[in-house]
């Protein structure tokens, strides 16, 4: 049963939102994050995120098994609108180990949050073969030797965090993924920053066995200020699907508080960043060689052709997907 909680510290959200935003027409928007006090790394870093993942340029690497453990079944999660995204935080511990991660480390899940557009607006953070999709959810984890995620970020270590990213597409005629659908449906009424709800989530529906076998990995950073280069990134090859109707249910969400409304929350994505010579590994072999062909069900090769992602003047500009 859902129980809606309105936080009393709404003013804190308003203050945070005033520091940086996703408003491309504002002086504190993504194109200018690097000019803001304390956020210079967003402009001059060498291992920034997100990036375009060109499948033909990735390097096949044999990794140990990658797995989540702990409270991966049905459990209570706290869903919220934090003024920059919608998120879910676990009430019981979930862990990540293996794959490209240091074998001596265990990572603890901090939250799941999404970057999203709508049924006609692409806003995933990463691009696969120069193609961005409707959105992308991130499972943020941190090295469990740190007391919390803040301490991990402050360490400056290149693998202090690991983020598992999954692109998703609003499209009919596809098998709908339960995990991202539940996340969206549960948060669709969290209109303002600070709104929260407690609801159950089956974590195992967020990431499939296939997703844990077919992925890309590279060294990068946070996609929000201060853009710390502290993340071991893992990005699934398989694109998940959600219905356009469910996707559009988030269009009423606002980045501001009820007392001080702001821009719409959708379109919360950063421009693609240069690789600067970084190598992107992949955990699987191509069945058919080529830059846009894989056997993963729902890969971006089955979606639209390449788009040049541009948000002009305002994040409310509608981009048309090409099939």
N, C-alpha and C positions, 0 to 999 in steps of 0.2 A: 504494500500500500504506500502510495506516495505521500510525502509530507513536505509541504512547501515552507522554506525557511527564508526570511528576508533579513539579511545581515544589517546590523546597526552601524557598521563602519562604512557605509556607502560613500562617505566623503573621501575615504582613502582611495577608492576606485576612481573617483573624479580627478584626484590629484595625480594618480599614476597615468591616467589617460592623457593628461595635459602635457606630460613629459615627452611622449612619442605617440605616434598614431599610424594608422593605415590609410589616412586621408592623403591621396596622391596630389591633391591640390593645395595642401597645407605645407608650411615651412618645416613642420616636424614629421612629415611623411616619409615613406621608405627611401625615396631618392635622396633624402637629406639627413638620414640618421647619422651618418658619419660626421656631420658638422655640428651635431648637438653635444653639449658638454658631457663628458664622460663616455661618449659612444664613438670615439674616433676609430676604433677597430672596425666598426661597420663600414668605414670608408677606405681604410688602408690595410686591412687584413689580407693574408695570403691563403688562408684555408677557410673561406667563407661558404655558407650554405644559404639557399639551395643551389643545385647545379643541374645542368642537363646531363642525363646518363645516355651516352651513345653506346648502344649494345655492341656494335662492331669494334669499339675501342676498349671494351672491358677485358680484363685478364682472368681466365679461368683459374681458380684457386681451390685446392682441396682443404676444406675446413672440417673441424670436428662437428658433431651434431649440435644444433642450436635449439634451445628449448626454454619455455617458460615453465615455472613450477610454483607450488604454493596454492593460494586461493584462486585457482583457474576455473573453478566451476561457478555455479550461481552464488552470488554474494551481494551484500549491500555496497553500493558505491554512492559517493556524494557528487551529484551533477551540479554544475554551476556556470553562470555567465561571469567571466572575470574581467570584462571590459575590452578584451582583445580577442577572445575566442570563447567557445564553449568547451567545457572540460568535465572529466569524471575522475575522482580520486578514490582509491580502494580503501575499504574499511579493514581489510586484512591483507597481509603481505603477499605480494606476487614477485617472483624472482626471474631473472634472465641470466643464462649462462651459455657458454660454448660459442660455436661459430667463429667469427673473426675476433671475438673478444679474448683478452688475456686469460689464459686457462686458470690462473690463480685467483681470478676475481669473480665475484657474484654481484649482480646489479639488481637494485630494488626499484620496483615500479613506483614512480611519483604520480604521474597522471596520464590520462589519454586526452588529447585535445584535437580539434580539427581546424583546418584552414579550408574555407569553402566559398563557392560561388552559388549558382543556382542552375536550373535546367538549361539555361542558355548562356551561361557565363562561366568560363573556366578559371579556377583559382587554386589548383594544386600548387604546392611549393616546388617540388621537383618536376622535371620533364623527362619523359622516356622517349628517346629518339626524336627530340625537339618538340614533343607533344605534351601539353599540359591537359589535365582532365578537370572534372567538376570540382574535386577537392582532394584532400589528403588528411588522413589522421595519423597522429604521432603518439607512440607509446614511449613516454619519457622515463628513462631509468637512470640511476646514479650508482656509482661504486659504493657498495654497502659498508666499506670501511670508514666512510664519512658519516657524520652525525645527521646530515640532511642534505637536500639538493643544493641549498645555498652554499654550504661549506664545500661541496664538490666543485661547484662553479668557481668559487673563490680560489681554489687550489691552482687553477691554471693548467692542470695536467691535460694532455691531449686526449686521454681516454677516461676522464673523470665521469663523463656521462656516456650513455649509449641511447640513441633514439631509433626506434623501429618505425619506419614510415610505410604507409600503405596508400596508394592512390585509389580513388574511387570515382565512378562515373554514374551520373543520372541518365538512365537509358531504359527504354521499354524493350521487351523481348529477350531479356537476359535473366539468369537465375539471380534473385535478389539475395544479398548477403545479410544475415540476421544481425551481426554485430554492429555494423555502422548504422543499420536501420534503427535498432534499439537506441543507440546513442543520440541519433537525431530526433526521434520521436519523444524521447524523455526530456530533451532540452528545448523543444520547440516553443514552450510557454515561458521560458526564462527570459523575459523581455529585456530586463535592465541589468546592468552591472551590479553584482551583489546578490542577485536572485539565485537561490539554490533549491535543490530537491534531492531527497534520498530515495533511491530506487534500486531494484536488483538488476544485475548484469551478469550474464554468463560470459566470462572473459574468453573462454575457449572458442566462442563464435567470432571473436575479433580477428584471430590469426589462425589459419588452417595449417595442417601438416604440410601441405604443398608450399605455403608461404614460408615455412621454416626451412624448406629445402631449396627453394629457388629465390635468391635475393642478390642484391648488389651491396658492396661495402666500400666505404672510403672514410678518410679523416676529414672532419669538417667542423662546423661551429653551430652555435645557436642561431636560429633564424629571426630572433627578436633582439633588440638592444639589451645589453651591450655587445651582442654578437661574439661572445667568447669562443675561442677556437679550442673547445674542450670536449668535442663529441665524436665518438666512434659511430658513424652512421651505418644503418642497415635499411635498405629499401627493397620492399617486395617486388618481384617481377610481375606478379599477378595483380590485375586491376579488379577491385571489388565493385559491386553494382548496388545501386539504390534506385527506387522508383522516382521519376521526376516530381510526382506529387508530394512525396515525403520530403524530397530535397527542398522544394519550394516552401515548405512549412517553416523554414528558418528565416524567411525574408523579413519577418517582423521584429527580429532581435536588434537591439540597440547597444552601441558601445558605451553609452553614458548611463547615468543613474536616472531614476524616475523623476527626481527633483531637477536634474540637469541633463536632459537628453542630448545625444550627440549624433554622430553618423551611424548608418547601418553597420552591423557587425560583419556582414558578408563582404567578400573581397579582401579578406585579411591575409594577404600573401605578399611575399617579398620578390623583387626582380631576381632573375637568375644571376648567379655570380660566376666569375672565371674559375676554371680549374687550377690555373697556374702550375701546370705540370703534374698535378696529382694523378695517381693511378686509381682507377675504380676496378675492384675485383668483382667477380661473379662466382656463385657457388655451383653453377651448373653448366653443362655443355649445351650448345645450340643443337637441336635436332636437324635443322636445316640452316646452313651458314647464311649469314646476311644480317644487315644492321637492324632490320625491323621484323624478323621472324623468329618466334619461339613457340614452344608447344604449350605454354602455360595458358589455361583457359582464361579468357578475359584480358589477354595482354594488350598493350596499347596498339599493337599492330592491327588489331581488329576494329579499332575506333577511327577517329577522324584523322585526316592527313595533318602534316605539321602546321602549327600556328605560330606566328610571331606574337608573343605575349606582350601586350602594351596596354597600360591603363592611362588614358589620356585625360588630364585635368581632374577627373573625378572617378572614384571607383564605381560610380553608378552607370558608367558606359557599358552597354550590352555588347558582348562579342558573340558572333555567330559561329557555331561549330560547323566544320565542313566534314561530310562523311567520306 
